[in-house]
Amino acid sequence: MSPPPAAVPAFAGLLADLGWVTDLMVAGSLATGDWIPGVSDLDLVALTDGPAGPDRQAVLAALHRTLDAGIADGLNLGCVYVDAARAAEPDLRHPTWTHGRMVQRILSGVTRAELVRHGYPVLGRPPAAVFAPMTDDDVRAAARAELTGYWAWAARRPWLWLDPVIADLGLTSMARGRHTLATGELLSKSVAIERAHAPRWLIDQLRVRRNGAPIPSPRLPTALIAWWDARRTVDLARRGIIAS
């Protein structure tokens, strides 16, 4: 468990003051101990005492904009707002603050696995008191859903991989997905870099970027390597024959 930056408990206090946010939980790399300042996002999940409709979303968006311009500047603090009464519904979309805007997203199976296996509370109850336990097969199913969902969509759009952020994220996500399908366990991004299906020079550059240095990789070769890895990994996931 990584100690949270000061913005997280401050954020929890602001949410508690609203009166209708009951819990705030840490997921992602901060929960797994792989959070790197200036590199990693902050992935948080909040529970509300009812739906976060348009009025509540407007309040939350204003709160986040203030945080992003102040104590959370540069931290990429994101949060999913889940109606506690409907937390068990896997396909329900929830208001989600991410990268400066409010969108509607599900609470993914992988995030649920991070919460129940590694997450911890900043406000309210621990994740295990809210979310159901996940077996290794449940976690495998969550990884397969991400590979055959978003990543299958991205693999059909080769131009997306010219974005260096997508290429880096794809290479680590494919390594994480392969490991989870093979073992039922989650894998951190830092370890996933070492298991990426990429040439050694690119793995070395991924590692340097993960540690916060802005070293570039050649754009077109990196895009092709990452895109092909995604196509192959998605195909194997669909066919159920994936190996770590």
C-alpha positions in Angstrom: 0.0 0.0 0.0 1.4 3.4 -1.0 0.8 6.4 1.3 -1.7 8.7 -0.5 -0.7 12.2 -1.5 -2.1 15.0 0.5 -4.8 15.6 -2.1 -6.5 12.3 -1.4 -7.5 12.9 2.3 -8.3 16.5 1.5 -10.6 15.3 -1.3 -12.2 12.8 1.2 -12.9 15.6 3.6 -14.6 17.7 0.8 -16.8 14.8 -0.2 -17.8 14.1 3.4 -18.9 17.7 3.8 -21.4 17.2 0.9 -23.4 14.9 3.2 -24.3 12.4 0.5 -21.0 10.8 -0.3 -20.5 7.9 2.3 -17.3 6.2 1.2 -14.1 6.9 -0.7 -11.9 4.0 -1.7 -8.5 3.7 -3.4 -8.0 1.4 -6.4 -5.4 1.3 -9.2 -1.6 1.6 -8.7 -2.0 3.5 -5.4 -3.7 0.5 -3.9 -1.2 -2.1 -5.3 1.8 -0.1 -4.2 2.9 0.8 -7.7 2.0 4.5 -7.7 4.7 6.8 -9.0 4.3 10.6 -8.4 4.0 12.5 -11.7 3.4 9.4 -13.7 0.6 7.4 -12.3 -3.1 8.4 -12.2 -5.1 8.4 -8.9 -7.9 5.9 -9.3 -10.6 6.4 -6.7 -14.1 5.1 -6.2 -16.8 6.9 -4.1 -20.1 5.6 -2.9 -23.2 7.9 -2.7 -26.4 7.5 -0.8 -28.5 7.7 -4.0 -28.1 8.4 -7.7 -25.7 11.2 -8.6 -28.0 13.0 -10.9 -27.3 16.2 -12.9 -27.4 18.6 -9.9 -25.0 16.4 -7.9 -22.8 16.0 -10.9 -22.5 19.7 -11.3 -21.4 20.0 -7.7 -18.8 17.3 -8.1 -17.5 18.8 -11.4 -17.0 22.1 -9.7 -15.2 20.5 -6.8 -12.9 18.5 -9.1 -12.1 21.6 -11.1 -11.1 23.4 -8.0 -9.0 20.5 -6.8 -7.3 20.1 -10.3 -6.4 23.8 -10.2 -5.0 23.5 -6.7 -3.8 20.7 -4.5 -4.5 18.0 -7.1 -2.7 19.8 -10.0 -0.8 17.3 -12.1 -2.1 14.2 -10.2 -4.8 13.1 -12.7 -7.2 12.4 -9.8 -10.1 10.5 -11.2 -13.1 9.2 -9.3 -16.1 6.9 -10.1 -19.3 7.8 -8.2 -21.3 4.7 -7.5 -24.8 4.6 -6.1 -24.3 2.4 -3.1 -27.6 0.7 -3.5 -26.6 -0.4 -7.0 -23.0 -1.2 -6.5 -23.4 -4.9 -7.4 -24.7 -4.1 -10.9 -21.8 -4.7 -13.3 -23.2 -3.0 -16.4 -24.5 0.2 -14.8 -22.9 3.4 -15.9 -21.8 5.9 -13.2 -20.7 9.5 -13.3 -16.9 9.4 -13.6 -14.5 12.3 -13.3 -11.5 11.7 -15.5 -8.9 13.9 -17.2 -10.8 17.1 -16.6 -14.4 16.1 -17.5 -17.4 14.1 -16.3 -18.3 11.0 -18.3 -20.5 8.0 -17.7 -18.7 4.7 -17.3 -19.2 1.3 -15.7 -17.1 0.3 -12.7 -15.0 -2.3 -14.5 -14.4 -5.8 -13.3 -10.7 -5.1 -13.1 -11.3 -2.1 -10.9 -13.6 -4.2 -8.7 -10.8 -6.8 -8.4 -8.3 -4.1 -7.5 -10.7 -2.8 -4.8 -11.5 -6.1 -3.1 -8.0 -7.5 -3.4 -5.8 -4.5 -2.7 -8.0 -1.4 -2.1 -8.5 0.5 1.1 -10.8 3.2 2.4 -10.0 6.9 2.9 -13.6 7.6 4.0 -16.1 5.1 5.3 -16.1 1.3 4.8 -13.4 -0.9 3.4 -14.1 -2.2 -0.2 -14.7 -5.8 1.1 -17.6 -4.6 3.1 -19.3 -3.2 -0.1 -18.2 -5.3 -3.0 -18.5 -9.1 -3.4 -15.3 -11.2 -3.3 -13.8 -12.2 -6.7 -12.4 -15.6 -7.4 -9.5 -16.1 -9.8 -12.0 -17.1 -12.4 -13.9 -13.9 -11.8 -10.7 -11.9 -12.3 -9.9 -13.8 -15.5 -13.4 -13.0 -16.8 -12.8 -9.3 -16.0 -9.5 -9.2 -17.8 -11.1 -11.0 -20.8 -13.9 -8.5 -20.9 -11.4 -5.6 -21.1 -9.4 -7.3 -23.8 -12.4 -8.2 -26.0 -14.1 -4.9 -25.2 -12.2 -1.7 -25.3 -8.9 -3.2 -26.6 -10.6 -5.1 -29.4 -12.2 -1.7 -30.4 -8.8 0.0 -30.3 -7.1 -2.9 -32.2 -9.5 -2.2 -35.1 -8.3 1.4 -35.4 -4.6 1.3 -36.2 -4.2 5.0 -36.3 -4.9 5.3 -32.6 -1.6 3.6 -31.9 0.3 6.5 -33.3 -0.5 8.2 -30.0 2.5 7.4 -27.7 0.3 7.2 -24.7 -2.0 4.6 -26.3 1.0 2.6 -27.5 2.6 2.5 -24.0 -0.7 1.8 -22.3 -1.5 -1.0 -24.8 1.8 -2.8 -24.3 1.5 -2.8 -20.5 -2.2 -3.7 -20.7 -1.6 -6.6 -23.0 1.1 -8.0 -20.6 -1.2 -7.5 -17.6 -4.1 -9.1 -19.4 -2.1 -12.2 -20.5 -0.8 -12.6 -16.9 -4.3 -12.4 -15.4 -5.8 -14.8 -17.8 -3.1 -17.3 -17.1 -3.0 -16.9 -13.3 -6.2 -15.2 -12.1 -3.9 -12.6 -10.4 -3.4 -8.9 -11.1 -0.1 -7.5 -12.3 1.3 -4.1 -11.6 2.3 -1.8 -14.5 5.9 -1.7 -13.5 6.2 -5.5 -13.6 4.1 -5.7 -16.8 6.7 -3.6 -18.6 9.3 -6.3 -18.1 6.9 -8.8 -19.6 5.8 -6.8 -22.6 6.0 -8.4 -26.0 8.4 -5.8 -27.4 12.1 -5.5 -28.3 14.5 -5.0 -25.5 15.2 -1.4 -26.6 11.5 -0.5 -26.3 11.1 -2.3 -22.9 14.1 -0.2 -21.7 12.4 3.0 -22.9 9.1 2.0 -21.3 10.8 1.5 -18.0 12.5 4.9 -18.2 9.2 6.6 -18.9 7.5 4.7 -16.1 10.1 6.1 -13.8 9.2 9.6 -14.9 11.9 10.5 -17.5 10.4 11.9 -20.8 12.5 9.7 -23.2 10.7 9.3 -26.5 10.4 6.1 -28.6 10.3 6.1 -32.4 6.7 6.8 -33.1 5.9 4.5 -36.1 7.8 1.4 -35.0 6.4 1.7 -31.5 2.9 2.1 -32.8 3.2 -1.0 -35.1 4.7 -3.1 -32.3 2.0 -2.1 -29.8 -0.9 -2.5 -32.4 0.2 -5.9 -33.5 0.6 -7.1 -29.9 -2.9 -5.9 -29.2 -4.4 -7.6 -32.2 -2.7 -10.9 -31.3 -3.6 -10.7 -27.6 -7.2 -9.9 -28.3 -7.5 -12.7 -30.7 -6.0 -15.2 -28.2 -8.3 -13.9 -25.5 -11.3 -14.5 -27.7 -10.2 -18.0 -28.4 -9.4 -18.8 -24.8 -5.9 -20.1 -25.6 -3.8 -17.3 -24.0 -0.6 -18.0 -22.2 1.4 -15.7 -19.9 
